[in-house]
Amino acid sequence: MSVLPGHARPKRRFALPTRARRHRVGARSFHQVEDTLTHDSTTGGVPGDNEAGVIGWGTSWRMQGYLLMAERTGNPAYATRLAELIDHVLAARDDVRGIADHGGVSAPVWSTATKFTAATASVPDEAGEIALEVTVCPPRALDARVTVRPEGSEGRFALTVAGQGRQAFTVEGLSLDPADERRADRVLYAAYEQRSAVTGRLVAAGERSGGRLRTGLRPDAAPSRRVQPGTYPVRPARVALAAQTGMITYPIAGLVRLARQDPSHKTVPASVRARLDGYLDAVQRAVQAHDHQWQSASGRRGCYRWLPEEPVSFAGAELPTNEFLAMGRTYVHLAALTGDEEHAERAAAMAHSLRADLVRQDGRGEGAATWPYWPAFGRVHCGWSATGSPDTDGSAYRPAYAPVTAPEDVTHALIDLDFLHLYHSQPAGLLPPVFDDGDLRSVAATFTRHVVERTPGTDGRPGRPRMRHDVSGGGRPGTDREQAHVAAWLPLRSWSDEVADLVHAIHPSTPPPPAMGVDAYCAALLARWA
């Protein structure tokens, strides 16, 4: 059954123009994916919380898909269904559910507490009071287990962190005594390695565990304590991630803007228009909850970052480019909806960050561009070293990290490409100018020259083109799942005559299972830009 009942499609009695056929292919795929994702659901497939990040990285894509379908068709059923999804999503906010994050804050956002955040095991002393907190960073942090066993008669112990898919990490001769040269937190700090990403902190007697990291306990601050042997599970910290907030708020703001720009008042029905002021307020409150994470950089650039004490894998570092651009897209809509100059300036700062990282092939002005996954001015791209003390390190959870200069991959590029096109297509005067047509032609050339791999067929004739994994031009072959994301390049068709035909040649007739929210978005892109 279609997700939009009552809108039967007429039988085709003549050959449709190519663009009309391609629209129908996209629309059909969108409905098929949505039917799969909403089967037997009373909430439109929206979970009651974002614990596992499903709203942030699943429902949000579907919401974007409905917005694209509403823009393309003018059918009010799409805006109506989008509003239904939004209502369920807004009901899942932390402050509505009465849920607080790791710092005790209950904000109008959607926190997560699974594979995306650092996980901590609380190790007790013999009296049952928490004496040591051991933290493990993703990936596979949830699978970790912390085992402690006594060593000798002086209260020392060995600690092992192991789990499925993780190489065991062991340190020996540890002590809970703050005055001991083998105090556990300092030994763990010295033994830190990037792959296992294990750190720890001593918890003073009487101190409530679970607070912010604290170091430098006075030697006389605690009596002698002995660890309680055993194996202890980890618990992920609850964190509201700016990237997910951006993903969720973007289509909500987009619906408000679509309604205000619809002269016919037919695309967005009156029943939905009555809710728009509340939707806009929810968007503004959500993005404001991340103001403390905003960071300006040289060259008019800006981005979001994690604070050094936030329990995430890259505490103290800038978000990946695609993740802060997720917020950037929302700011583009907010600039249009509110006329607030600060919104426009923030969107422009993120646009400058992306443009500064576009490196043209052979240095030519409009040659195919590459850009990194992590912003080139950021800490992860450049790497960092331990200072010798957690008190002066930039990250409380990773004392050191080797540089990561990998190019952007074709899946996360979905957000980059949408931001690029969205920003560049705004009416003159709304946003500070950042990109020009040459930038768009360069990125279109990235697709046709770097991303698309043309391999010969078995009979000597050209084989079906496929996408590589990343935008570098030398990346490994893309997976079948990555081929389903090719529609993200369609908005660049105006800057390259090759884009549209290549996209439709690569796009699979059916995305590989299981069906995902991003599949609905990609199908809607096919329909929107046909």
Salt bridges, closest charged atoms under 4 A:
GLU34 OE2 - ARG62 NE 2.69
ASP40 OD2 - HIS39 NE2 2.94
GLU51 OE2 - ARG97 NH2 3.81
GLU51 OE2 - ARG238 NH2 2.78
GLU71 OE1 - ARG528 NE 3.36
GLU84 OE1 - ARG81 NE 2.97
ASP87 OD2 - ARG275 NH1 2.47
ASP95 OD2 - ARG285 NH2 3.25
ASP125 OD2 - ARG225 NH2 2.94
GLU133 OE1 - ARG201 NE 2.91
ASP143 OD2 - ARG140 NH1 3.37
GLU172 OE2 - ARG149 NH2 3.69
ASP180 OD1 - ARG156 NH2 2.93
ASP185 OD1 - ARG183 NE 2.84
GLU207 OE2 - ARG201 NH1 2.99
GLU207 OE1 - ARG214 NH2 2.78
ASP220 OD1 - ARG218 NH1 2.71
ASP262 OD2 - ARG273 NH2 3.55
ASP291 OD1 - ARG346 NH1 3.02
GLU309 OE2 - ARG212 NH2 3.25
ASP340 OD2 - HIS343 NE2 3.85
GLU342 OE2 - ARG346 NH2 3.80
ASP362 OD2 - ARG364 NH2 3.80
GLU366 OE1 - ARG441 NE 2.83
ASP409 OD2 - HIS412 ND1 2.73
ASP418 OD2 - ARG329 NH1 2.90
ASP436 OD2 - ARG355 NH2 3.75
ASP437 OD1 - HIS424 NE2 2.85
ASP439 OD2 - ARG355 NE 2.75
ASP439 OD1 - ARG360 NH2 2.15
ASP459 OD2 - ARG461 NE 2.81
ASP480 OD1 - ARG466 NH2 3.13
GLU482 OE2 - HIS469 ND1 2.62
GLU498 OE1 - ARG454 NH2 3.40
ASP501 OD1 - ARG22 NH2 3.06
ASP519 OD1 - ARG481 NH1 2.49
